[in-house]
Every structure is written in C-alpha cells, then in structure tokens.
Amino acid sequence: MQTYTANGVPVSVTDEVALNGIIHVVDSVIPSAEMDALDVLKNDGRFFTFLNGVQASDLVSTLRAGE
C-alpha cells in the first residue's frame, strides 16, 4: 500500500466525496511549506517559459507567499 503525504503529514483518507468536491483527510495540521509557488516553479527547469509569462503579466506577487 502506498502512503501519500502533504508537506510530510500522512494522508489517512483519500478521495472522500464532499458536497463541493473531493477531500483528503490528513492525520494532523499541515505545516506551512518551506517554499512558495514561485520558488517551486523556479527550482523546476520545466517552467522557464511559464515564469517569463508570469513576469511579463506582472503576476509575480500573486505566486509569492505573503505579498
């Protein structure tokens, strides 16, 4: 059986149907991520063109945590 995690916290139940979609149940509070979405995209070389579009569209602060 494969174990899934969310930021290192085990997911105990997957694909639970809710009124407004699908949920996944975790075993405890999920800690905040060490990187925001912009950092994740920058560290993955596949998103170079996408990041150029983000910068050209002035959307960097949208992907940056806490801004």
C-alpha distance (Angstrom), angle and dihedral (degrees) to the residues before:
residue distance angle dihedral
M1 . . .
Q2 3.79 . .
T3 3.80 119.4 .
Y4 3.80 117.5 -142.9
T5 3.79 123.1 -159.3
A6 3.80 137.0 -167.9
N7 3.82 110.5 -149.4
G8 3.79 87.9 -23.6
V9 3.83 96.0 -49.1
P10 3.82 114.6 119.7
V11 3.80 116.6 -114.2
S12 3.80 105.7 -134.2
V13 3.83 99.6 -174.7
T14 3.80 126.4 25.2
D15 3.79 132.3 -165.1
E16 3.80 97.3 13.2
V17 3.81 109.1 171.8
A18 3.83 114.9 -123.9
L19 3.80 131.0 178.0
N20 3.79 92.4 -98.9
G21 3.82 101.1 33.6
I22 3.77 142.8 -58.2
I23 3.82 124.3 -34.8
H24 3.77 135.4 -168.2
V25 3.82 121.0 -147.6
V26 3.81 119.2 -137.0
D27 3.80 127.7 -160.8
S28 3.81 96.8 -125.4
V29 3.79 144.3 -6.1
I30 3.80 111.7 -48.9
P31 3.81 111.1 -123.5
S32 3.77 117.3 -130.2
A33 3.77 115.4 -91.3
E34 3.79 120.3 -100.4
M35 3.81 90.6 -134.0
D36 3.77 131.9 39.2
A37 3.81 124.1 -133.3
L38 3.79 92.8 -90.0
D39 3.83 92.5 54.4
V40 3.81 91.6 48.4
L41 3.80 91.5 51.6
K42 3.82 92.7 46.0
N43 3.82 91.7 51.0
D44 3.80 91.5 52.5
G45 3.80 108.8 71.4
R46 3.80 92.9 -152.8
F47 3.82 93.4 77.8
F48 3.82 101.6 60.1
T49 3.82 94.4 115.2
F50 3.80 92.4 43.4
L51 3.81 91.2 51.7
N52 3.80 90.7 50.5
G53 3.81 87.8 54.8
V54 3.81 91.1 48.3
Q55 3.80 90.3 53.4
A56 3.81 93.5 44.4
S57 3.80 89.8 50.9
D58 3.82 92.7 48.3
L59 3.82 91.5 -121.0
V60 3.81 98.9 129.0
S61 3.82 93.1 108.5
T62 3.82 89.1 53.0
L63 3.80 90.0 62.7
R64 3.80 96.0 37.1
A65 3.82 114.3 91.4
G66 3.77 117.8 -119.8
E67 3.80 97.7 12.7
